[in-house]
């Protein structure tokens, strides 16, 4: 009877969905490459055939595992992970040793380092093979994104004179919902008088989906302002990091970095069937 109970318990544990780590590939020490955890992903059968319901946990805050236990399990020398860009395989990330990326970090260096790019890394987390569709936005795509950003800043009340000073970060072009049309993600910043001690910062992160007329519509806009005289420690910037279809429903989740004063974390945005984007997770990262 005891043997049967033990076997039943073991079978139940084996059938219980286990969390899997989603890593970020980032710049390491001395221009090397490193990985740090974004989130622990647990998947259960979802509402559609072949898709999953996701739940997330922050590896840097999860009380169920200490940092030493995490390092022992995931950062053993020689351990290999799939390196991904836009969900497509682009190489292998091989762990060298635990690394320090800031005052507080949970990272490992890679050896040999991968080519200089940012992306994701996974171990046993199931990610079906796909073709690489992510690339830097073209000049025409950047102009289209720029026009949407101007409109978004106007709606937030940014003065027209400041819009002439708008600066953009890297923008990516990809096919988020696998409809054959390219979608755009990017970040923009407007800064007031730089000759003054305290600037006026306006920042926008937006996701633009392609429409049937050959244009784009802004489906998600994140806005942050650091007003003059505000403590610099309250600064906040969001930039695209990568995209990946974690729940395998046919639409990529968008992963972005949220940067603060001397630190950063990650957010995961998910799109509903109606086109509404929601931040479903925030955590991970490193810094002081």
C-alpha positions in Angstrom: 0.0 0.0 0.0 2.8 2.4 0.9 4.6 1.6 -2.4 1.3 2.4 -4.3 0.9 5.7 -2.5 4.5 6.7 -3.2 4.1 5.8 -6.9 0.8 7.8 -7.0 2.5 10.8 -5.4 5.4 10.6 -7.9 3.0 10.4 -10.8 1.0 13.4 -9.6 4.2 15.4 -9.2 5.4 14.5 -12.7 2.0 15.6 -14.2 2.0 18.9 -12.3 3.1 21.7 -14.6 6.6 22.8 -13.7 7.9 26.4 -14.0 10.5 27.0 -16.8 12.9 30.0 -17.0 12.8 32.6 -19.7 16.2 34.3 -19.9 17.3 37.6 -21.4 20.5 37.7 -23.4 22.3 40.9 -22.3 25.6 42.7 -22.3 27.9 41.2 -19.7 31.2 42.2 -18.1 34.1 43.3 -20.4 31.9 43.4 -23.5 30.9 39.7 -23.0 27.4 38.2 -23.1 25.4 37.1 -20.2 22.0 35.7 -19.3 19.6 36.9 -16.6 16.2 35.6 -15.8 13.1 37.5 -16.9 10.5 35.2 -15.4 9.5 31.7 -14.4 6.8 30.5 -16.8 4.2 27.9 -15.9 1.9 26.6 -18.6 -1.4 24.8 -18.3 -3.8 23.8 -21.1 -5.4 26.9 -22.5 -8.8 27.9 -24.0 -7.9 26.8 -27.6 -6.5 23.7 -29.1 -2.7 23.7 -28.8 -2.4 26.9 -26.8 -1.6 27.5 -23.1 -2.7 29.5 -20.1 0.3 31.2 -18.6 1.3 32.2 -15.1 4.5 34.0 -14.2 6.7 34.3 -11.1 9.7 36.6 -10.5 12.9 34.6 -10.1 14.5 37.4 -8.1 11.6 37.5 -5.6 10.3 34.0 -5.5 10.7 32.7 -1.9 10.5 29.1 -3.1 14.0 29.2 -4.4 17.1 30.9 -3.0 19.6 32.6 -5.3 22.2 29.8 -4.5 19.6 27.1 -5.5 18.8 29.0 -8.7 22.5 29.3 -9.6 23.1 25.6 -8.8 20.2 24.5 -11.0 20.5 26.9 -14.0 24.0 28.2 -14.1 26.2 25.1 -14.1 29.3 25.5 -16.2 28.6 24.1 -19.7 24.8 24.1 -19.5 23.4 25.0 -22.8 20.3 27.0 -23.8 18.6 27.8 -27.1 19.3 31.4 -28.1 16.3 33.1 -29.8 15.5 36.3 -31.7 11.8 36.9 -32.3 11.2 33.3 -31.3 13.5 32.0 -34.0 16.7 29.9 -33.2 19.9 31.9 -33.7 22.4 29.9 -31.8 23.3 28.2 -28.5 24.0 30.0 -25.2 26.6 28.1 -23.1 26.9 29.0 -19.5 30.4 29.8 -18.2 29.9 30.9 -14.6 27.8 33.1 -12.3 28.2 36.8 -13.1 27.6 40.1 -11.5 25.7 42.8 -13.5 25.1 45.2 -10.7 24.6 45.7 -7.0 21.8 43.1 -7.2 21.8 40.6 -10.1 21.2 36.9 -10.8 23.2 36.4 -14.0 25.7 34.1 -15.7 28.3 34.8 -18.3 28.4 32.9 -21.6 31.5 31.2 -23.1 32.1 31.7 -25.9 30.0 34.9 -26.2 27.3 35.0 -28.9 27.4 37.6 -31.6 26.5 41.0 -30.4 22.7 41.0 -30.4 19.9 41.0 -27.8 17.3 38.3 -27.5 16.1 35.4 -25.3 17.3 32.1 -24.1 15.3 29.0 -23.1 16.0 25.5 -21.8 13.2 23.1 -21.5 10.5 25.7 -22.2 8.8 24.6 -25.4 9.2 27.1 -28.2 8.3 25.6 -31.7 10.8 26.3 -34.5 10.0 29.3 -36.7 11.7 31.4 -39.3 13.4 34.6 -38.3 11.2 37.6 -39.1 12.4 40.2 -36.7 14.7 42.9 -38.0 15.5 46.6 -37.5 12.8 48.8 -39.0 13.4 50.2 -42.4 13.5 54.0 -43.0 9.9 53.9 -44.3 8.8 51.9 -41.2 10.6 54.3 -38.9 8.9 57.3 -40.5 5.5 55.6 -40.1 6.2 54.9 -36.4 7.5 58.5 -36.0 4.2 59.9 -37.2 2.3 57.7 -34.7 4.6 58.8 -31.9 4.0 62.5 -32.8 0.2 61.9 -32.6 0.6 60.1 -29.3 2.7 62.9 -27.8 0.2 65.5 -29.0 -2.6 63.6 -27.3 -0.6 63.7 -24.0 -0.4 67.5 -24.3 3.3 67.8 -25.3 3.8 71.3 -26.8 4.3 71.4 -30.6 7.7 73.2 -30.1 9.0 70.3 -28.2 8.0 67.8 -30.8 10.7 69.2 -33.1 13.2 67.8 -30.6 11.8 64.2 -30.6 14.4 61.5 -30.5 13.8 57.8 -31.3 15.4 54.6 -30.0 15.9 51.4 -32.0 12.7 50.2 -33.6 12.0 46.7 -34.7 9.8 45.3 -37.5 8.2 41.9 -37.1 5.0 40.0 -37.7 3.3 39.8 -34.2 0.1 38.0 -35.2 1.4 35.9 -38.1 -0.9 37.5 -40.7 1.8 38.2 -43.2 2.0 41.9 -42.5 4.8 43.6 -40.6 4.1 45.3 -37.3 6.3 47.9 -35.5 7.5 48.5 -32.0 9.6 51.5 -30.8 10.3 54.1 -28.2 10.6 57.9 -28.5 11.7 60.7 -26.2 11.1 64.5 -26.1 13.4 66.6 -23.9 12.9 70.2 -23.0 15.6 72.8 -22.7 18.8 70.9 -22.2 20.6 74.1 -21.2 18.7 74.1 -17.9 19.6 72.1 -14.9 16.3 70.3 -14.8 15.0 69.0 -18.2 11.4 68.1 -19.1 11.4 64.5 -20.3 8.4 62.9 -22.1 8.8 59.3 -23.2 6.6 57.0 -25.2 6.7 53.3 -26.0 4.3 52.1 -28.7 3.2 49.0 -30.5 1.8 49.6 -34.0 -0.1 46.9 -35.9 -0.3 46.8 -39.7 -3.8 47.5 -41.1 -5.5 46.4 -44.3 -4.8 49.7 -46.0 -1.0 49.4 -45.9 -0.7 51.7 -42.9 -0.4 51.2 -39.1 -2.5 51.8 -36.0 -1.1 52.4 -32.5 -2.6 49.6 -30.4 -0.6 50.2 -27.2 0.9 53.5 -26.0 2.9 53.8 -22.7 3.7 57.3 -21.6 6.0 58.6 -18.9 7.0 62.1 -17.9 9.8 63.4 -15.7 8.7 67.0 -15.0 11.2 69.7 -14.3 12.5 69.6 -10.7 11.5 66.0 -10.3 14.1 63.7 -8.6 16.1 61.9 -11.3 15.6 58.7 -9.3 12.0 58.7 -10.5 13.0 58.5 -14.2 11.4 55.6 -16.2 11.9 54.5 -19.8 10.4 51.5 -21.7 12.2 49.9 -24.7 11.4 46.8 -26.7 13.5 43.8 -25.9 12.1 41.0 -28.0 8.9 39.1 -29.0 7.9 35.5 -28.5 4.7 33.4 -28.6 4.9 31.9 -25.2 1.3 30.6 -25.1 1.4 29.4 -28.7 -1.9 31.1 -29.6 -0.5 32.6 -32.8 0.3 36.0 -31.5 3.6 37.0 -30.0 3.9 38.4 -26.5 6.1 41.6 -26.4 8.9 41.7 -23.9 10.2 45.2 -23.0 12.7 46.5 -20.5 11.7 49.2 -18.1 14.7 51.2 -17.1 14.9 53.2 -13.9 17.7 55.1 -12.2 20.6 52.6 -12.1 18.4 49.5 -12.6 15.9 47.8 -14.9 13.3 45.1 -15.0 11.2 43.4 -17.7 7.5 43.6 -18.6 5.5 41.1 -20.7 2.6 42.4 -22.8 -0.1 40.2 -24.1 -2.6 41.0 -26.9 -6.3 40.0 -26.5 -8.3 38.8 -29.5 -9.9 42.3 -29.6 -6.5 44.0 -30.0 -6.1 45.2 -26.4 -2.6 44.9 -25.0 -2.1 44.3 -21.3 1.0 44.1 -19.1 0.7 40.7 -17.6 4.0 40.5 -15.8 6.7 42.8 -14.4 9.9 41.6 -12.7 13.4 40.2 -13.2 16.3 42.5 -14.1 19.2 43.8 -12.2 20.8 47.0 -10.9 21.4 49.0 -7.7 
